[in-house]
Amino acid sequence: MRFERTEPFKADYQRLTEDEREKFRRSVRAFNAAADRFVETKDPSSWPANLRVKPVANAPGIFEMTWSFSGPDGRATWEWTTATDAAGRSWRAVRWRRLGGHRIFREP
């Protein structure tokens, strides 16, 4: 799955510990495979239950996924976007918006 990152996401990532970063990267591998399946099938069951992918309340078009349930709580917000290359080809992509604990939901 192709992706882009917002500036707030990049800053959030820098605040994570190395252990948190590794947990996130591990979850993203499963997320990417599921996102590719979802784009092909549009089947909501494409998302692994342990990632808890769901819409963010009161934030249309923004979704969350959980990458850590324990010590510390780990969430990421994202949205679908369209990426276009220099040749004009386009495809679905993910824009990572925020990363961290529940505080990210203040400005998802």
C-alpha positions as CSV (number, residue, x, y, z in Angstrom):
1,M,0.0,0.0,0.0
2,R,1.4,3.4,-0.9
3,F,1.2,6.1,1.7
4,E,2.0,9.6,2.6
5,R,2.5,11.2,6.0
6,T,1.3,14.5,7.4
7,E,3.7,16.8,9.3
8,P,1.9,16.2,12.6
9,F,2.3,12.4,12.0
10,K,6.1,12.9,11.4
11,A,6.4,14.9,14.6
12,D,4.3,12.3,16.5
13,Y,6.6,9.5,15.2
14,Q,9.7,11.3,16.5
15,R,8.2,11.4,20.0
16,L,7.8,7.6,20.1
17,T,10.3,5.4,21.9
18,E,12.2,2.9,19.8
19,D,10.0,0.1,21.2
20,E,6.8,2.0,20.2
21,R,8.2,2.6,16.7
22,E,8.9,-1.1,16.3
23,K,5.3,-2.0,17.5
24,F,3.9,0.5,15.0
25,R,6.1,-0.8,12.1
26,R,5.1,-4.4,12.9
27,S,1.4,-3.4,12.8
28,V,1.8,-1.5,9.6
29,R,3.0,-4.6,7.8
30,A,-0.4,-6.3,8.6
31,F,-2.3,-3.0,7.9
32,N,-0.7,-2.6,4.5
33,A,-1.6,-6.1,3.4
34,A,-5.2,-5.7,4.7
35,A,-5.5,-2.3,3.0
36,D,-4.5,-3.8,-0.3
37,R,-7.1,-6.5,0.1
38,F,-9.7,-3.9,1.1
39,V,-9.0,-1.8,-2.1
40,E,-9.4,-4.9,-4.2
41,T,-12.5,-6.4,-2.5
42,K,-14.2,-3.5,-0.6
43,D,-14.8,-6.2,2.1
44,P,-14.7,-4.7,5.6
45,S,-13.6,-8.1,6.9
46,S,-10.2,-7.5,5.2
47,W,-9.1,-5.7,8.3
48,P,-7.5,-7.9,11.0
49,A,-9.6,-7.7,14.2
50,N,-6.6,-7.0,16.3
51,L,-5.9,-3.7,14.5
52,R,-9.4,-2.5,15.3
53,V,-9.8,-0.4,12.2
54,K,-12.8,1.9,12.4
55,P,-14.0,5.4,11.6
56,V,-13.1,8.1,14.1
57,A,-16.2,9.5,15.8
58,N,-17.1,13.1,14.6
59,A,-14.3,13.1,12.0
60,P,-15.8,12.1,8.6
61,G,-13.4,10.3,6.3
62,I,-10.8,9.7,9.0
63,F,-10.1,6.2,10.4
64,E,-8.2,4.9,13.3
65,M,-6.2,1.7,13.9
66,T,-4.8,0.4,17.1
67,W,-1.2,-0.7,17.1
68,S,-0.7,-1.3,20.9
69,F,-3.2,-2.2,23.6
70,S,-0.9,-2.2,26.5
71,G,2.0,0.0,27.7
72,P,1.5,2.4,26.1
73,D,-1.7,2.8,24.3
74,G,-1.0,3.1,20.6
75,R,-3.3,4.6,18.0
76,A,-2.9,6.0,14.5
77,T,-5.3,8.0,12.4
78,W,-5.4,7.9,8.6
79,E,-7.5,8.6,5.6
80,W,-7.8,7.3,2.1
81,T,-6.3,9.5,-0.6
82,T,-5.3,9.1,-4.3
83,A,-1.6,9.1,-5.2
84,T,-0.5,10.1,-8.7
85,D,2.9,9.5,-10.3
86,A,4.8,11.6,-12.9
87,A,3.2,9.6,-15.7
88,G,-0.3,10.5,-14.5
89,R,-1.1,7.0,-13.2
90,S,-3.1,7.1,-9.9
91,W,-4.0,4.6,-7.2
92,R,-5.5,4.5,-3.7
93,A,-3.2,5.3,-0.9
94,V,-3.2,6.0,2.8
95,R,-2.4,9.3,4.3
96,W,-1.2,8.8,7.9
97,R,-2.4,11.8,10.0
98,R,-1.6,11.3,13.7
99,L,0.2,8.7,15.9
100,G,0.3,8.1,19.6
101,G,-2.2,7.6,22.4
102,H,-5.7,8.8,22.9
103,R,-4.6,12.5,22.8
104,I,-4.4,12.3,19.0
105,F,-8.2,12.2,18.8
106,R,-8.3,15.9,19.9
107,E,-7.0,16.7,16.3
108,P,-7.2,13.5,14.4
